[in-house]
């Protein structure tokens, strides 16, 4: 269960979703009046079920690489499982992040486009759900090449960590086989940063060695017990 909430200097935004839908691109009718925007729900990521490991690194970044959110998606929630701690930490931090994904030749680059509100979380047997309230950067995905991730830290508005922790989400390494939560076109691949106490300012990039990214990712894939939900604005 949640032990404490940190809002990085901005008020809580549990009601932001309704405002996002109303103000989404295409949601304004003639005469300046807001109309109801048609929308549908989407989930991407991996099942938040028990896995075999947690991370020892402090303030590292983890990115879902097995699927994408469509354009015009507003993020709503992050769900995860933290039912045991391999290295003894019973609390820690999670800040959800939104990434744009770009392929450059043989490399894939993940660029930070949104920083959400961060939380302190505690060990618990049940699934935990956090609001994915983007406070800095893109409120909506601007193409069909966006994914999500998180950092085990609280960060300020510039993306600099103010508190770091070891892992708070269970994972398997190597990655699980089978489909991801987004359906048959997705899988359970995740990537992880080598860096610790990582700066996640808007525009920061992540990629494997040789990609030219700001931060280097481990080679190979793993699977984290986390998924993110969003609402797609369809008109």
N, C-alpha and C positions, 0 to 999 in steps of 0.2 A: 504494500500500500504506500501511497505517497506520504513522505514524512515532512516535506516542506516545499513550498513553491517560491521560485525566484522569478521576478518579472523583468529584470534588467532595466529597471528605471521607468518602465511603462506600465500602465494599468492593465489588469487582466482583460482578456478579450473573448470570453466564452460566447458572447452574442455576435461576434464578428461575421460568422458565416452568413447570417441573413443579410447583412450589409454588403458582403461580397457578392452575393447572388443579385441583389438589387442594382449594384453598381458595376456589374460585369460588363465587358465590351458587348454591345449589342442588346443590352438589357434596358436601354432607354428608348422610350417611345417619343413620338412627335410632341412638340409643345413643352419639352423639358420634363414630362411626367415619367416616373419610373414605372415600368410594367413588370409583371411577374416573369422571371426568366425560367424557361423550361430547362430541366437539368436531370442528370442521371448519376448514380453512384458508381464508384470504381474502387477496387482494392488492388494494391501491388505489394509484392514482398514474399515472405515465406511464413509458413504456419508458426504461430507463437507457441510451440510445444517444447517439451523438455529435450535438451541436447546435452552434450558431454563436457563442454568447456566453458570457461569465462576468461576474459582478457586480463593480463597482468599489466599491460602498458597503461600509462597515465595520459589521459587527454588525447587519445587517438581517434581517428575518423574511420567510419565504416559506411560503405555505399552499396546499395542494391544495384546489381548489374544484370539482373535477369529479365527485365521488362521496363516498359516506359509508361508514363502517363500521357494521355492525349493532350493536344492543345486545348487551352481554355479550361483547365482543371484548377479548381481552388482546393488546397489541402485542408483537411478537416481533423485528422487524428493520426496518432502513432500508437500502435499496440505492441507490447513486447512481454517476454517472460524473463524474470530474474528470480528463480526459485532456489538457486544455490550459488555459492561463490567459491570458486576453486582456490582463490588466494586469500580468503578470509574477510573480504570487505562486505559488510552488511548494508552499507548505504553507498550512494554514488550519484553521479550527475548524468543527465541526458539533455542535449539541445538538438532538436530535429533540424535538418538542413535540406534545402532543395537544390538540386544540381541540374545543369544542362549538360548533355552528353554529345560529344563530337568525335567522329572518327577521322583521323589524319594519317592516311596510309595504313601502316600496320598497327598503329597505336589508337587507343581510346582515351580521350581526355574528359575529365569530369570537372566542371566549373561551378563554383558556389554562386547561386543566383538568389537564394533566399535563406535568411537566418530566422528561426522561430524562437519563441519563448522557451527558456531553459528551466529545468526542474531538478530538484534533489529527490531521489527515489530510494526506496528501501526494499530489502529482501522480502519476498512473499511468494506463497505457493500459487496464487491466482494470477490470471492475466491482468496486466495493468494497461490503462488507456490514458494517454495524454492528449490535450488539444494541440493541433499543429497550427499554432497562431504565428504566421509569418509577420515579424516586426520590422525587418529590414530587407529590402530587395523586392523581388517579384511576388505579387499576391496571387497571380495566375500563371500557369505554364503558357509560354508564348509559341510553342511548337510541340510536335509529338516526340520530342527527344529530351524529355525531362525524367529524372528519377529522384529518389529520396535517399537520405542517410541520416546519420547522427554522429555527434561527437560526445565522448564521455567527459564533458566539461560544462560549466556555465561560461558564457562569453558576453562581452559588452557589445555595444552597438557597432563597433568597428571590427568585431569578430575575434578580438583578443581574449584568450581565456582568463577568467578571474578566479576560477576554482577548477581543479582537475580531479579525476578519479580513475580507478581501475574499472574493468568492465562491469556493466550492469545488464547485459543481455547475453543469454546463453548462445553457444554456436557449436557447429561441427566443422571439422577440418580433416579431409577435403569436403567439398560441397556435397549436399544431398542430391540424389537423382530425382527425377520426376518433375512435374509441373509446379510452378509457383502459384501464388494465390490469385494471380491475374488470369489463369486459364491455360489452355494448351499451347499458346504461343509464348509462354514465359517459362522460366526455370528458377532454380534456387541459388544462383550464383551471386556472391557478394565479394567485394574487394575491401582491403584494409590498408590503412596508411602505416608506413614504417615510423613516421615521425610521432613524437609525443609532445603534449602541451602545444598542440597545433593551432596556428592562427588560421581562422576560417573567414577572413574578410571577403566581402563580395568580390568576385573575380578571381579568387584563389583557385588554382588548378591542381588536379591530382592525376597521376598516370604512372605507369611502370618506368623503370630505368630506361633512359634513352628517348623518352617521349618529349622531354623539354618542359614537363610540368613543374610547378612550384614545389610540390610534395610528391615523394615517391611511394608507390604502392607495392606491397608484397606481390610476387608472382603467384599464380594459382588462385583458385576460388575456395571459398568457405560458405557456410550457411548460418545466418543469424535468425534467432527466433523473434522476428519483428516484421510488421507489415504496416503500411500506411493507407489511409482512406482519403478519398477526395470526391468532389462533386464537379461533374463536367457540365459547363454551361452550353446548351445545345441551340439556343437562339437568344 
